[in-house]
Amino acid sequence: MPISKELLEILACPMCKERVSLTPDGAGLKCVKCHRIYPIRDDIPIMLVDEAKVEER
């Protein structure tokens, strides 16, 4: 089951509190400001800073 639109609207990056969006492959949630990508495992977003990877710009 993919991440619902309602859940995406309320989720925020725990580091900078900005909104997140689904990555093109659907495997993570990317922060629009700090470019951290939080993984999605078993349809559950893992919103822990230690689990995120920072995408190169």
Chimera marker file (.cmm) of the C-alpha trace (Angstrom):
<marker_set name="trace">
<marker id="1" x="0.000" y="0.000" z="0.000" r="1" g="1" b="0" radius="0.5"/>
<marker id="2" x="1.595" y="3.297" z="-1.034" r="1" g="1" b="0" radius="0.5"/>
<marker id="3" x="1.836" y="6.325" z="1.234" r="1" g="1" b="0" radius="0.5"/>
<marker id="4" x="-1.499" y="8.143" z="1.238" r="1" g="1" b="0" radius="0.5"/>
<marker id="5" x="-1.851" y="11.755" z="0.141" r="1" g="1" b="0" radius="0.5"/>
<marker id="6" x="-3.259" y="12.645" z="3.582" r="1" g="1" b="0" radius="0.5"/>
<marker id="7" x="-0.191" y="11.221" z="5.335" r="1" g="1" b="0" radius="0.5"/>
<marker id="8" x="2.171" y="13.094" z="3.000" r="1" g="1" b="0" radius="0.5"/>
<marker id="9" x="0.394" y="16.340" z="3.871" r="1" g="1" b="0" radius="0.5"/>
<marker id="10" x="1.111" y="15.986" z="7.600" r="1" g="1" b="0" radius="0.5"/>
<marker id="11" x="4.616" y="14.499" z="7.518" r="1" g="1" b="0" radius="0.5"/>
<marker id="12" x="7.561" y="16.857" z="7.971" r="1" g="1" b="0" radius="0.5"/>
<marker id="13" x="11.315" y="16.456" z="8.068" r="1" g="1" b="0" radius="0.5"/>
<marker id="14" x="12.356" y="15.935" z="11.702" r="1" g="1" b="0" radius="0.5"/>
<marker id="15" x="15.575" y="17.899" z="11.091" r="1" g="1" b="0" radius="0.5"/>
<marker id="16" x="14.315" y="21.150" z="9.541" r="1" g="1" b="0" radius="0.5"/>
<marker id="17" x="10.499" y="20.782" z="9.824" r="1" g="1" b="0" radius="0.5"/>
<marker id="18" x="9.915" y="21.304" z="6.078" r="1" g="1" b="0" radius="0.5"/>
<marker id="19" x="7.565" y="19.213" z="3.964" r="1" g="1" b="0" radius="0.5"/>
<marker id="20" x="8.620" y="15.933" z="2.388" r="1" g="1" b="0" radius="0.5"/>
<marker id="21" x="7.677" y="14.460" z="-0.963" r="1" g="1" b="0" radius="0.5"/>
<marker id="22" x="7.739" y="10.951" z="-2.332" r="1" g="1" b="0" radius="0.5"/>
<marker id="23" x="10.859" y="10.031" z="-4.302" r="1" g="1" b="0" radius="0.5"/>
<marker id="24" x="10.304" y="9.084" z="-7.976" r="1" g="1" b="0" radius="0.5"/>
<marker id="25" x="10.916" y="5.395" z="-7.233" r="1" g="1" b="0" radius="0.5"/>
<marker id="26" x="8.576" y="5.456" z="-4.200" r="1" g="1" b="0" radius="0.5"/>
<marker id="27" x="11.244" y="4.052" z="-1.883" r="1" g="1" b="0" radius="0.5"/>
<marker id="28" x="11.628" y="7.137" z="0.282" r="1" g="1" b="0" radius="0.5"/>
<marker id="29" x="10.497" y="10.587" z="1.329" r="1" g="1" b="0" radius="0.5"/>
<marker id="30" x="12.702" y="13.536" z="0.392" r="1" g="1" b="0" radius="0.5"/>
<marker id="31" x="12.859" y="16.806" z="2.312" r="1" g="1" b="0" radius="0.5"/>
<marker id="32" x="12.469" y="19.803" z="0.026" r="1" g="1" b="0" radius="0.5"/>
<marker id="33" x="14.904" y="21.933" z="2.057" r="1" g="1" b="0" radius="0.5"/>
<marker id="34" x="17.749" y="19.807" z="3.473" r="1" g="1" b="0" radius="0.5"/>
<marker id="35" x="17.510" y="17.052" z="0.800" r="1" g="1" b="0" radius="0.5"/>
<marker id="36" x="17.488" y="14.193" z="3.300" r="1" g="1" b="0" radius="0.5"/>
<marker id="37" x="15.809" y="11.040" z="2.041" r="1" g="1" b="0" radius="0.5"/>
<marker id="38" x="13.963" y="8.999" z="4.646" r="1" g="1" b="0" radius="0.5"/>
<marker id="39" x="13.421" y="5.339" z="3.710" r="1" g="1" b="0" radius="0.5"/>
<marker id="40" x="10.056" y="3.620" z="3.477" r="1" g="1" b="0" radius="0.5"/>
<marker id="41" x="10.109" y="0.044" z="4.766" r="1" g="1" b="0" radius="0.5"/>
<marker id="42" x="7.060" y="-2.226" z="4.639" r="1" g="1" b="0" radius="0.5"/>
<marker id="43" x="4.946" y="0.826" z="3.694" r="1" g="1" b="0" radius="0.5"/>
<marker id="44" x="6.072" y="2.671" z="6.851" r="1" g="1" b="0" radius="0.5"/>
<marker id="45" x="8.100" y="5.886" z="6.538" r="1" g="1" b="0" radius="0.5"/>
<marker id="46" x="11.154" y="5.788" z="8.813" r="1" g="1" b="0" radius="0.5"/>
<marker id="47" x="11.364" y="9.456" z="9.877" r="1" g="1" b="0" radius="0.5"/>
<marker id="48" x="14.572" y="9.196" z="11.904" r="1" g="1" b="0" radius="0.5"/>
<marker id="49" x="17.465" y="11.539" z="11.132" r="1" g="1" b="0" radius="0.5"/>
<marker id="50" x="19.966" y="8.716" z="11.723" r="1" g="1" b="0" radius="0.5"/>
<marker id="51" x="18.241" y="6.585" z="9.064" r="1" g="1" b="0" radius="0.5"/>
<marker id="52" x="18.176" y="9.321" z="6.405" r="1" g="1" b="0" radius="0.5"/>
<marker id="53" x="20.674" y="9.785" z="3.614" r="1" g="1" b="0" radius="0.5"/>
<marker id="54" x="21.556" y="13.239" z="2.335" r="1" g="1" b="0" radius="0.5"/>
<marker id="55" x="21.198" y="13.506" z="-1.430" r="1" g="1" b="0" radius="0.5"/>
<marker id="56" x="23.974" y="15.276" z="-3.313" r="1" g="1" b="0" radius="0.5"/>
<marker id="57" x="22.776" y="18.440" z="-5.056" r="1" g="1" b="0" radius="0.5"/>
<link id1="1" id2="2" r="1" g="1" b="0" radius="0.2"/>
<link id1="2" id2="3" r="1" g="1" b="0" radius="0.2"/>
<link id1="3" id2="4" r="1" g="1" b="0" radius="0.2"/>
<link id1="4" id2="5" r="1" g="1" b="0" radius="0.2"/>
<link id1="5" id2="6" r="1" g="1" b="0" radius="0.2"/>
<link id1="6" id2="7" r="1" g="1" b="0" radius="0.2"/>
<link id1="7" id2="8" r="1" g="1" b="0" radius="0.2"/>
<link id1="8" id2="9" r="1" g="1" b="0" radius="0.2"/>
<link id1="9" id2="10" r="1" g="1" b="0" radius="0.2"/>
<link id1="10" id2="11" r="1" g="1" b="0" radius="0.2"/>
<link id1="11" id2="12" r="1" g="1" b="0" radius="0.2"/>
<link id1="12" id2="13" r="1" g="1" b="0" radius="0.2"/>
<link id1="13" id2="14" r="1" g="1" b="0" radius="0.2"/>
<link id1="14" id2="15" r="1" g="1" b="0" radius="0.2"/>
<link id1="15" id2="16" r="1" g="1" b="0" radius="0.2"/>
<link id1="16" id2="17" r="1" g="1" b="0" radius="0.2"/>
<link id1="17" id2="18" r="1" g="1" b="0" radius="0.2"/>
<link id1="18" id2="19" r="1" g="1" b="0" radius="0.2"/>
<link id1="19" id2="20" r="1" g="1" b="0" radius="0.2"/>
<link id1="20" id2="21" r="1" g="1" b="0" radius="0.2"/>
<link id1="21" id2="22" r="1" g="1" b="0" radius="0.2"/>
<link id1="22" id2="23" r="1" g="1" b="0" radius="0.2"/>
<link id1="23" id2="24" r="1" g="1" b="0" radius="0.2"/>
<link id1="24" id2="25" r="1" g="1" b="0" radius="0.2"/>
<link id1="25" id2="26" r="1" g="1" b="0" radius="0.2"/>
<link id1="26" id2="27" r="1" g="1" b="0" radius="0.2"/>
<link id1="27" id2="28" r="1" g="1" b="0" radius="0.2"/>
<link id1="28" id2="29" r="1" g="1" b="0" radius="0.2"/>
<link id1="29" id2="30" r="1" g="1" b="0" radius="0.2"/>
<link id1="30" id2="31" r="1" g="1" b="0" radius="0.2"/>
<link id1="31" id2="32" r="1" g="1" b="0" radius="0.2"/>
<link id1="32" id2="33" r="1" g="1" b="0" radius="0.2"/>
<link id1="33" id2="34" r="1" g="1" b="0" radius="0.2"/>
<link id1="34" id2="35" r="1" g="1" b="0" radius="0.2"/>
<link id1="35" id2="36" r="1" g="1" b="0" radius="0.2"/>
<link id1="36" id2="37" r="1" g="1" b="0" radius="0.2"/>
<link id1="37" id2="38" r="1" g="1" b="0" radius="0.2"/>
<link id1="38" id2="39" r="1" g="1" b="0" radius="0.2"/>
<link id1="39" id2="40" r="1" g="1" b="0" radius="0.2"/>
<link id1="40" id2="41" r="1" g="1" b="0" radius="0.2"/>
<link id1="41" id2="42" r="1" g="1" b="0" radius="0.2"/>
<link id1="42" id2="43" r="1" g="1" b="0" radius="0.2"/>
<link id1="43" id2="44" r="1" g="1" b="0" radius="0.2"/>
<link id1="44" id2="45" r="1" g="1" b="0" radius="0.2"/>
<link id1="45" id2="46" r="1" g="1" b="0" radius="0.2"/>
<link id1="46" id2="47" r="1" g="1" b="0" radius="0.2"/>
<link id1="47" id2="48" r="1" g="1" b="0" radius="0.2"/>
<link id1="48" id2="49" r="1" g="1" b="0" radius="0.2"/>
<link id1="49" id2="50" r="1" g="1" b="0" radius="0.2"/>
<link id1="50" id2="51" r="1" g="1" b="0" radius="0.2"/>
<link id1="51" id2="52" r="1" g="1" b="0" radius="0.2"/>
<link id1="52" id2="53" r="1" g="1" b="0" radius="0.2"/>
<link id1="53" id2="54" r="1" g="1" b="0" radius="0.2"/>
<link id1="54" id2="55" r="1" g="1" b="0" radius="0.2"/>
<link id1="55" id2="56" r="1" g="1" b="0" radius="0.2"/>
<link id1="56" id2="57" r="1" g="1" b="0" radius="0.2"/>
</marker_set>
